[in-house]
Amino acid sequence: MPVDTVDPSIKKDVYDEDLIGHPRRFKVLLHNDHYTTMEFVVHVLMTVFGKSEAEATNVMLMVHKEGMGVCGVYTAEIAEAKVALVRHLARKNGFPLKCTMEEV
């Protein structure tokens, strides 16, 4: 059988992207508490998530007013690493800041 023969059970209009699929995406969330300072939240958003000061301030205000704010959307591994880093920084600085991830 020639090497270039295509399996007839595979439709010709199926592309590699359809067979492979896209990686699952997760949003990283910060949760409001009554102890973590707004300045620290802005610092975390700028250092961990690469936000500008204006973007970080907007997300921090959302967290403060609505109880939760989205820091960004990432693949699972990156989201897990960012959540772990935020938790580490918060504990190191004596804050109970809660950071979670949720599938989009």
C-alpha positions in Angstrom: 0.0 0.0 0.0 1.5 3.4 -0.9 2.5 5.6 2.0 0.4 8.6 0.8 -2.9 6.6 1.0 -5.4 8.3 3.2 -7.7 6.4 5.5 -11.2 6.6 3.8 -12.9 6.8 7.2 -11.4 10.2 7.8 -13.3 13.0 6.2 -11.4 15.3 4.0 -12.8 18.5 5.6 -11.4 17.6 9.0 -8.3 19.7 9.9 -5.6 19.0 12.4 -7.0 21.7 14.7 -10.3 19.8 14.9 -8.5 16.6 15.8 -6.1 18.1 18.3 -8.4 20.6 20.0 -7.5 23.7 22.0 -5.9 23.7 25.4 -8.4 24.3 28.2 -8.3 27.9 29.5 -8.6 29.1 33.1 -9.3 32.5 34.6 -7.3 33.4 37.6 -9.4 35.2 40.3 -8.6 37.4 43.3 -11.1 37.5 46.1 -11.9 40.4 48.4 -11.1 40.2 52.1 -11.0 42.8 54.9 -7.3 42.6 55.6 -5.2 42.7 52.4 -4.4 46.2 51.5 -5.4 47.7 48.2 -1.7 48.7 47.6 -0.6 45.1 48.0 -3.3 43.9 45.5 -2.2 46.4 43.0 1.5 45.3 43.5 0.5 41.7 42.9 -1.4 42.5 39.8 1.5 44.5 38.4 4.3 42.0 39.3 2.6 38.6 38.8 0.1 39.5 36.0 2.0 42.2 34.2 -0.7 44.8 34.5 -0.1 48.5 34.2 -0.8 50.6 37.3 -4.1 51.8 35.7 -5.2 48.2 34.8 -4.1 46.9 38.2 -6.1 49.7 40.0 -9.2 48.9 37.9 -9.0 45.1 38.8 -8.3 45.9 42.4 -11.4 48.2 42.5 -13.5 45.4 41.0 -12.3 43.0 43.6 -13.0 45.5 46.3 -16.5 46.4 45.1 -17.8 43.1 43.6 -15.9 40.7 45.8 -13.9 39.1 43.0 -11.9 40.1 40.0 -10.4 38.4 37.0 -6.6 38.8 36.7 -6.2 37.0 33.4 -7.0 33.9 31.4 -4.3 31.2 30.9 -3.6 27.5 30.2 -3.9 25.3 33.3 -0.2 25.1 34.0 0.3 28.9 33.9 -2.8 29.6 35.9 -1.7 27.1 38.6 1.7 28.7 38.8 0.3 32.2 39.1 -2.2 31.2 41.8 0.7 29.5 43.7 2.9 32.6 43.4 0.1 35.0 44.5 -0.6 32.7 47.6 3.1 32.6 48.4 3.6 36.4 48.1 0.4 37.0 50.2 1.5 34.7 53.0 5.1 36.0 52.9 3.7 39.5 53.4 1.2 38.5 56.1 -2.0 38.8 54.0 -4.9 36.3 53.7 -5.4 37.2 50.0 -7.3 34.4 48.3 -6.5 33.5 44.7 -8.2 30.8 42.7 -8.7 29.6 39.2 -11.8 28.5 37.3 -12.2 27.0 33.9 -13.5 29.4 31.2 
